[in-house]
């Protein structure tokens, strides 16, 4: 073993017997982290045919390989399980402080199994320099995320952080997310591993929170610290100067006009790709409010140089939420014809409080509106639906809280834009066909973070090849701990790995790591009962057009799409693009 990681460990939490154990990290998992580690553990230890909300599912919290080091913007945390939303494998990725702090303490992951006999109880996992232990957390039962984390972190050291679920997770709703606290002074639970219902799995295990107190733990040191740190400085300088930083320095919300231009700013449940009132949702309006209201841009985790997270204040200068992202403005805003960014900020805060994926929730409300359940643009009705119906577990609240397919099927609606049961993100597959290939073939279903390609010129096999490259690069990125907004390419990641471990990581090796992660995820789904017929998306996306003369449809045949799942040669294009989300 190499000295830079020979003391690394795994925390195992047996919720059936309420026992925590710590074991050495397996030597042959050296290059596994984040998403790739989650995929390996789930394939090895979770029955793919299990009930996702039953005791046999496995919940994995895994920082990336570079988390806890001086690598820039590298503290991402993967949360994995069998998804209650799709029935397949899921990895949801989040920022905040948890990934950094777990790795500083030498913990490569937390693996949660089983389920307590008394499901009315609540438990917390406390992790520190002294070890890990389960503690009673009944007095946190039912708390919304902000109140939960404020109570949990009160009196703790300033560098303590939390992972938590809200009521949606406790009710095991399929939109439920896992929240992580950010780097702000208030340590807000505003970063979420959101997609696929990972919070419902945490809730099924009666685990309300994880408290991480890193104490005086220091950054992880590389085998060649001097060269590693020098490389990180060069990496940061290059990122800040070569144009990549310009894309995200204003936050993702400023991408609204560009998306609208490309017909990928869905309006009224994707019946159109452009919103006639787009200006009211443009992130520029958020920036215009900063001087008068306060707020501004910040970094959600230590070591972040992207600083894409906006902090939203209301007209009185009071904190509302962070960050109000492009995806949220699209799905909770435009897709529902709610054309006021301040209303969307309120909805975002409610989703963070309840612990819900804003993409799936917005898509579900849009389907509900489209089927006649609510009026288009009813912002106050949408807020009441979340606050009162989802929050109190009413019938309609549960249907919406279980996602777009849930509410759409209940209302016999014919326009439910999903892939593998998961609602589409903002980026529409009809003008962006390579993104559509990713939605169709990824084991995750409709997830832009699995491999987003924003190029409307691509079609056919070119789109398939671009999607395949993006899926490999993003799998490696999500395993490294680097934020996708750094847009690292495979050469940049393998250089970090080589210097960290003190041994050369070749181009073939880094590509193999990405491909193996994808193969493990596809194999899990195959064992869960998925077939090639599932590598497609909702018929409405193939049959209903948008754009000029409604000419944009997703028209790449399924038999062409699935070529993305055939192992590619080691080609230059794989190293020419960076991760993108």
C-alpha positions in Angstrom: 0.0 0.0 0.0 1.0 3.6 -0.6 1.4 5.8 2.5 -1.0 8.4 1.2 -4.0 6.2 1.8 -2.9 3.2 3.8 -4.9 4.3 6.9 -8.2 4.9 4.9 -11.3 3.2 6.3 -15.0 2.5 5.6 -17.8 3.1 8.1 -20.4 0.4 8.1 -23.8 1.1 9.7 -26.1 -1.9 10.4 -29.4 -0.3 11.1 -31.1 -3.6 11.8 -28.8 -4.3 14.8 -27.9 -0.6 15.4 -24.2 -1.4 15.2 -21.4 0.7 13.7 -18.2 -0.8 12.6 -15.1 0.6 10.9 -12.9 -1.5 8.6 -9.8 -1.0 6.5 -10.4 0.2 3.0 -9.8 -2.6 0.5 -6.5 -2.4 -1.3 -8.0 -3.3 -4.7 -10.5 -0.3 -4.5 -7.6 2.2 -4.5 -8.8 4.0 -7.6 -12.5 3.9 -6.7 -14.2 6.9 -5.1 -17.5 8.7 -5.2 -19.7 7.4 -8.0 -17.4 4.5 -9.0 -17.1 3.3 -5.4 -20.9 3.5 -4.9 -21.5 1.5 -8.1 -19.0 -1.2 -7.0 -20.5 -1.5 -3.5 -24.0 -1.7 -4.8 -23.2 -4.3 -7.5 -21.3 -6.4 -4.9 -23.6 -6.0 -1.9 -27.1 -4.9 -2.9 -29.7 -7.3 -4.3 -30.8 -5.5 -7.5 -34.2 -7.1 -7.2 -34.8 -5.8 -3.7 -37.5 -3.4 -2.6 -35.8 0.0 -2.8 -37.5 1.0 0.4 -37.0 -2.3 2.2 -34.2 -3.5 4.4 -32.1 -5.0 1.7 -31.3 -1.8 -0.1 -27.9 -0.3 0.6 -27.2 3.4 1.0 -23.7 4.6 0.2 -22.2 8.0 1.0 -18.9 8.3 -0.8 -16.5 11.3 -1.2 -14.4 11.4 -4.3 -10.8 10.3 -4.5 -9.4 13.9 -4.4 -11.9 15.2 -1.8 -10.1 16.4 1.3 -7.0 17.4 -0.7 -5.8 20.8 -2.0 -7.1 20.0 -5.5 -9.5 22.8 -6.5 -13.2 22.4 -6.0 -12.8 18.7 -5.2 -15.0 18.1 -2.2 -18.1 16.5 -3.9 -20.0 13.7 -2.2 -21.8 10.9 -4.0 -25.0 9.3 -2.5 -25.9 6.0 -4.0 -28.6 3.3 -3.7 -31.2 1.4 -5.7 -33.5 4.2 -6.7 -37.2 4.0 -5.5 -38.0 6.3 -8.5 -36.5 4.4 -11.3 -36.0 0.9 -9.8 -32.4 1.0 -11.1 -29.1 2.2 -9.7 -28.7 5.8 -8.7 -25.9 8.1 -7.8 -26.7 11.7 -6.8 -23.9 14.2 -6.3 -23.7 17.2 -3.9 -21.4 19.9 -2.8 -21.2 21.3 0.8 -18.6 20.3 3.3 -19.4 16.7 4.0 -17.2 15.2 1.3 -14.2 17.2 2.3 -14.5 16.5 6.0 -15.1 12.7 5.7 -11.9 12.4 3.6 -9.9 14.5 5.9 -10.8 12.0 8.6 -9.7 9.2 6.3 -13.2 7.8 5.7 -13.6 6.7 2.0 -17.3 6.0 2.5 -20.3 5.3 4.8 -22.3 2.1 3.9 -25.7 1.9 5.5 -27.6 -1.4 5.5 -30.7 -2.9 7.1 -33.6 -1.3 8.8 -34.6 -0.9 12.5 -37.4 -3.0 13.9 -39.0 0.1 15.4 -39.5 2.3 12.4 -41.0 5.1 14.5 -37.6 5.8 16.0 -35.0 8.2 14.5 -31.3 7.9 14.6 -28.2 10.0 13.8 -24.7 9.0 12.9 -22.0 11.0 14.6 -18.6 11.0 12.9 -15.4 12.5 14.4 -11.7 12.0 15.0 -12.8 9.6 17.8 -14.8 7.3 15.5 -18.4 6.9 14.5 -21.4 6.0 16.6 -25.2 5.9 16.3 -27.1 8.1 18.6 -30.8 8.5 19.4 -32.4 11.3 17.3 -36.1 11.0 18.1 -36.3 14.7 19.0 -35.4 15.5 15.3 -38.3 13.5 13.9 -40.3 15.5 11.4 -38.1 18.5 11.5 -37.6 20.5 8.3 -34.0 20.6 7.1 -33.2 24.1 8.2 -34.5 23.6 11.7 -32.9 20.1 11.9 -29.4 21.4 11.0 -29.7 24.5 13.2 -30.6 22.3 16.2 -27.9 19.7 15.3 -25.1 22.2 14.8 -25.9 24.5 17.7 -22.9 24.6 20.1 -20.7 22.6 17.7 -17.4 23.7 16.4 -17.6 26.1 13.5 -16.2 23.5 11.1 -18.8 20.9 11.9 -21.2 20.0 9.1 -24.3 17.9 8.6 -26.0 15.6 6.2 -29.8 15.3 6.7 -33.2 14.5 5.3 -36.4 16.5 5.6 -40.0 15.2 6.0 -40.1 14.0 2.4 -37.3 11.6 3.2 -39.0 10.4 6.4 -42.2 9.9 4.4 -40.2 8.0 1.8 -41.4 10.1 -1.1 -39.6 9.3 -4.3 -38.6 12.9 -4.9 -36.7 13.0 -1.5 -33.2 14.4 -1.5 -30.3 14.2 0.9 -29.2 17.7 2.1 -25.7 18.8 3.0 -24.7 22.0 4.8 -22.7 24.6 2.9 -19.7 26.8 3.8 -21.9 29.9 4.6 -21.9 31.4 8.1 -25.3 30.0 8.6 -24.3 26.5 7.5 -27.4 26.2 5.4 -28.7 22.7 4.3 -28.9 24.2 0.8 -26.8 21.6 -1.2 -28.6 18.5 -2.2 -27.9 15.0 -3.6 -31.3 15.4 -5.2 -32.2 13.0 -7.9 -33.7 9.5 -7.8 -35.2 9.5 -4.3 -31.9 8.9 -2.4 -33.5 10.7 0.6 -36.3 8.2 0.7 -33.8 5.4 1.1 -32.1 7.2 3.9 -35.5 7.7 5.5 -36.4 4.1 5.1 -33.5 3.3 7.3 -34.7 5.7 9.9 -31.4 7.7 9.7 -32.3 11.3 10.1 -28.8 12.9 9.9 -25.1 12.4 9.8 -23.0 14.8 11.9 -19.4 15.2 10.8 -16.9 17.0 13.2 -13.5 17.0 11.5 -11.8 18.6 14.5 -8.2 19.4 13.7 -8.0 17.0 10.7 -5.8 18.4 8.0 -5.8 18.2 4.2 -4.8 14.8 2.8 -1.3 14.8 1.5 -0.2 13.4 -1.8 2.7 11.1 -2.4 4.5 13.9 -4.1 3.0 16.9 -2.2 5.2 19.5 -3.8 4.4 18.5 -7.3 0.7 17.9 -6.5 0.3 21.3 -5.0 2.1 22.9 -7.9 -0.1 21.1 -10.3 -3.2 22.3 -8.4 -2.1 25.9 -8.7 -1.5 25.5 -12.4 -4.9 23.7 -12.8 -6.7 26.6 -10.9 -4.9 29.3 -12.9 -5.7 27.6 -16.2 -9.4 27.2 -15.3 -9.7 30.8 -14.3 -8.0 32.1 -17.4 -9.1 29.8 -20.3 -12.7 30.7 -20.4 -14.2 27.9 -18.5 -14.8 30.0 -15.4 -16.7 32.6 -17.4 -19.5 30.1 -17.9 -20.3 29.7 -14.2 -19.0 32.8 -12.5 -22.5 34.3 -12.5 -24.1 31.1 -11.4 -26.1 28.7 -13.6 -29.1 31.0 -13.5 -27.5 33.3 -16.0 -27.8 30.5 -18.6 -31.5 31.1 -18.9 -31.4 33.3 -22.1 -29.0 30.9 -23.9 -31.2 27.9 -23.1 -34.3 29.8 -24.3 -32.5 30.7 -27.5 -31.7 27.0 -28.1 -35.4 25.9 -27.5 -34.4 24.1 -24.3 -36.1 26.3 -21.7 -39.2 24.1 -21.4 -42.5 25.9 -21.1 -45.8 24.5 -19.9 -44.7 20.9 -19.4 -42.5 21.0 -22.5 -45.2 21.9 -25.0 -42.8 24.6 -26.1 -39.1 25.1 -25.7 -39.2 28.8 -25.3 -40.9 31.0 -22.7 -42.4 34.3 -23.9 -41.7 35.8 -20.5 -38.1 34.5 -20.2 -36.7 37.8 -19.0 -38.6 37.5 -15.7 -36.6 34.3 -14.9 -33.2 35.4 -16.2 -30.5 35.2 -13.5 -29.5 38.7 -14.4 -32.5 39.9 -12.4 -31.0 38.1 -9.4 -27.7 39.9 -9.8 -29.5 43.2 -10.1 -31.0 42.7 -6.7 -27.7 42.1 -4.9 -26.7 45.8 -4.3 -30.1 46.7 -2.6 -31.0 43.4 -0.9 -27.6 41.9 -0.1 -26.7 38.3 -0.9 -24.2 37.6 -3.7 -22.1 34.8 -5.0 -20.2 32.4 -2.8 -18.5 29.0 -2.7 -20.6 26.1 -1.3 -17.6 24.2 -0.1 -14.0 24.7 1.1 -11.5 25.0 -1.7 -14.0 25.9 -4.4 -12.7 28.4 -7.0 -15.9 28.3 -9.1 -18.1 30.3 -6.7 -21.3 29.6 -8.7 -23.7 29.6 -5.8 -25.9 32.6 -5.4 -27.4 33.7 -2.1 -30.9 35.1 -2.4 -32.4 37.7 -0.1 -36.0 39.0 -0.1 -37.0 42.7 -0.5 -36.4 43.2 3.2 -32.9 41.8 3.1 -33.7 38.5 4.7 -32.1 35.3 3.6 -34.4 33.1 1.4 -32.3 30.4 -0.3 -29.1 29.4 -2.0 -28.5 28.6 -4.7 -31.3 29.3 -7.1 -30.0 27.3 -10.0 -30.9 27.2 -13.7 -32.6 23.8 -13.4 -34.8 25.1 -10.6 -35.8 28.2 -12.5 -36.6 26.0 -15.5 -38.6 23.2 -13.9 -40.3 25.0 -10.9 -40.5 28.2 -13.0 -40.9 28.1 -16.8 -42.1 24.5 -17.0 -45.0 25.5 -14.7 -45.4 28.9 -16.3 -44.4 30.5 -13.0 -42.6 33.5 -14.4 -41.2 35.3 -11.4 -37.8 34.4 -10.1 -38.8 35.4 -6.5 -41.7 32.9 -6.5 -39.3 30.3 -7.7 -36.9 31.2 -4.9 -39.7 30.6 -2.4 -40.4 27.2 -4.0 -36.7 26.3 -3.9 -36.6 27.1 -0.2 -39.6 24.9 0.4 -38.0 22.0 -1.5 -34.8 22.4 0.5 -36.8 22.5 3.7 -38.9 19.4 2.9 -35.9 17.7 1.2 -37.1 17.3 -2.4 -35.5 17.3 -5.8 -36.5 20.6 -7.5 -36.3 19.0 -11.0 -38.6 16.1 -10.2 -40.9 18.3 -8.1 -41.2 21.0 -10.8 -41.9 18.3 -13.4 -44.6 16.8 -11.3 -46.3 20.1 -10.7 -46.1 20.8 -14.4 -47.8 17.5 -15.2 -50.4 18.2 -12.6 -51.1 21.6 -14.2 -51.1 20.2 -17.7 -53.7 17.6 -16.7 -56.0 20.3 -15.3 -55.3 19.9 -11.6 -54.0 23.5 -11.2 -54.0 26.7 -13.3 -50.8 27.4 -15.2 -48.6 29.9 -13.3 -50.3 29.5 -9.9 -47.3 30.2 -7.8 -49.2 30.6 -4.5 -51.1 27.3 -5.2 -47.7 25.6 -5.9 -46.3 26.9 -2.6 -49.4 25.7 -0.7 -49.2 22.3 -2.5 -45.6 21.8 -1.1 -46.1 23.4 2.3 -49.4 21.9 3.2 -50.1 18.9 1.0 -46.6 17.4 0.7 -45.6 18.6 4.2 -48.7 17.0 5.7 -48.7 13.8 3.6 -52.1 14.4 1.9 -53.2 12.2 -1.0 -52.3 14.8 -3.6 -49.2 15.7 -1.8 -48.0 12.1 -1.8 -48.8 11.8 -5.5 -46.8 14.9 -6.4 -44.1 14.0 -3.9 -43.6 10.7 -5.7 -42.7 12.5 -8.9 -43.9 13.2 -12.4 -44.8 9.6 -13.4 -46.7 9.2 -10.2 -49.0 12.1 -10.6 -49.3 11.7 -14.4 -50.3 8.0 -14.2 -52.9 8.8 -11.5 -54.5 11.4 -13.7 -54.2 9.3 -16.9 -52.2 12.1 -18.5 -50.5 11.4 -21.9 -47.6 13.9 -21.6 -45.2 12.6 -18.9 -41.6 13.5 -20.0 -39.5 10.9 -18.3 -36.8 8.3 -19.0 -36.6 5.2 -16.9 -39.3 6.8 -14.7 -37.3 9.9 -13.9 -38.3 13.4 -15.1 -36.2 15.1 -17.7 -34.0 18.0 -16.5 -34.1 21.4 -18.3 -31.9 20.3 -21.3 -34.4 19.1 -23.8 -33.5 16.0 -26.0 -35.4 17.2 -29.0 -33.0 20.1 -30.0 -30.1 18.5 -28.1 -30.1 15.0 -29.4 -26.8 13.9 -27.8 -28.2 14.8 -24.4 -31.2 12.6 -25.3 -28.9 9.7 -26.0 -27.5 10.1 -22.5 -31.0 10.2 -21.0 -32.0 7.0 -22.9 -28.9 4.9 -22.2 -27.6 6.1 -18.9 -28.3 3.7 -16.0 -29.5 6.7 -14.1 -32.4 7.6 -16.5 -33.0 11.3 -17.4 -30.0 12.9 -15.7 -28.0 15.7 -17.3 -25.1 15.1 -14.9 -24.6 11.7 -16.4 -23.2 13.3 -19.6 -24.6 16.5 -20.9 -23.7 17.6 -24.5 -25.0 21.1 -25.5 -24.6 21.0 -29.2 -27.7 21.3 -31.4 -25.7 20.4 -34.5 -25.2 16.8 -33.5 -27.4 14.0 -34.8 -27.3 10.2 -35.4 -24.1 8.4 -34.7 -22.3 11.6 -34.0 -24.7 12.3 -31.2 -24.2 8.8 -29.9 -20.4 9.2 -29.9 -20.5 12.5 -28.2 -22.9 11.2 -25.5 -20.6 8.2 -24.9 -17.6 10.4 -24.5 -19.5 12.6 -22.1 -20.8 9.7 -20.0 -17.2 8.3 -19.6 -15.8 11.7 -18.6 -18.6 12.5 -16.2 -18.3 9.1 -14.5 -14.6 9.7 -13.9 -15.3 13.3 -12.7 -18.0 12.1 -10.3 -15.6 9.5 -8.9 -12.7 12.0 -8.5 -14.6 14.5 -6.2 -14.0 17.3 -8.6 -17.0 19.5 -9.4 -18.4 19.1 -12.9 -18.4 22.9 -13.1 -14.6 22.7 -13.1 -15.1 21.0 -16.5 -12.0 18.8 -16.0 -10.9 16.7 -18.9 -9.5 13.2 -18.4 -5.9 14.3 -18.8 -6.3 16.9 -16.0 -7.9 14.2 -13.7 -5.3 11.6 -14.4 -2.5 14.1 -13.8 -4.0 14.8 -10.3 -4.3 11.0 -9.7 -0.7 10.3 -10.8 0.8 13.0 -8.5 -1.5 12.0 -5.6 -0.7 8.3 -5.7 2.9 8.7 -6.8 2.5 6.5 -9.9 1.7 7.1 -13.5 -2.0 6.8 -14.5 -2.2 6.3 -18.2 -4.8 7.5 -20.6 -6.0 3.9 -21.0 -6.3 3.5 -17.2 -8.3 6.6 -16.6 -10.7 5.8 -19.5 -11.0 2.2 -18.2 -12.0 3.6 -14.7 -14.9 5.5 -16.3 -16.0 2.7 -18.5 -15.9 0.2 -15.7 -18.1 2.5 -13.6 -20.7 2.6 -16.4 -20.5 -1.2 -16.9 -21.1 -1.8 -13.2 -24.2 0.5 -13.3 -25.6 -1.1 -16.4 -25.0 -4.6 -15.0 -26.9 -3.6 -11.8 -29.8 -2.5 -13.9 -29.7 -5.7 -16.0 -29.9 -7.8 -12.8 -32.8 -5.6 -11.7 -34.7 -6.5 -14.8 -34.0 -3.7 -17.2 -33.8 -4.6 -20.9 -32.9 -2.7 -24.1 -36.5 -1.7 -24.3 -35.9 0.6 -21.3 -33.1 2.5 -23.1 -35.5 5.0 -24.5 -37.7 7.8 -23.2 -41.4 8.8 -23.1 -43.3 8.6 -26.4 -44.3 12.3 -26.1 -40.7 13.3 -26.7 -40.5 11.3 -30.0 -44.0 12.4 -31.2 -44.5 16.0 -30.0 -42.3 18.6 -31.6 -41.1 22.0 -30.4 -39.3 24.8 -32.1 -39.9 26.3 -35.5 -42.9 24.4 -37.1 -42.6 22.0 -34.2 -39.8 20.3 -36.2 -37.6 19.3 -33.2 -38.4 15.8 -32.1 -36.1 13.1 -30.6 -35.7 10.9 -33.6 -32.6 8.8 -33.0 -33.8 5.2 -33.2 -33.4 3.1 -30.1 -31.1 0.6 -31.9 -28.7 3.5 -32.7 -28.9 5.0 -29.1 -27.8 1.8 -27.5 -24.5 1.9 -29.5 -23.5 4.2 -26.6 -23.3 1.1 -24.5 -20.7 -0.6 -26.7 -17.1 -0.1 -25.4 -15.3 2.5 -27.6 -11.7 2.6 -28.7 -9.3 5.0 -27.0 -10.0 8.0 -29.2 -8.8 11.5 -29.0 -12.3 13.0 -28.7 -12.5 11.4 -25.3 -9.7 13.6 -24.0 -10.8 16.8 -25.8 -13.9 17.6 -23.8 -14.3 18.3 -20.1 -17.1 17.1 -17.8 -20.3 19.2 -18.2 -23.5 19.6 -16.3 
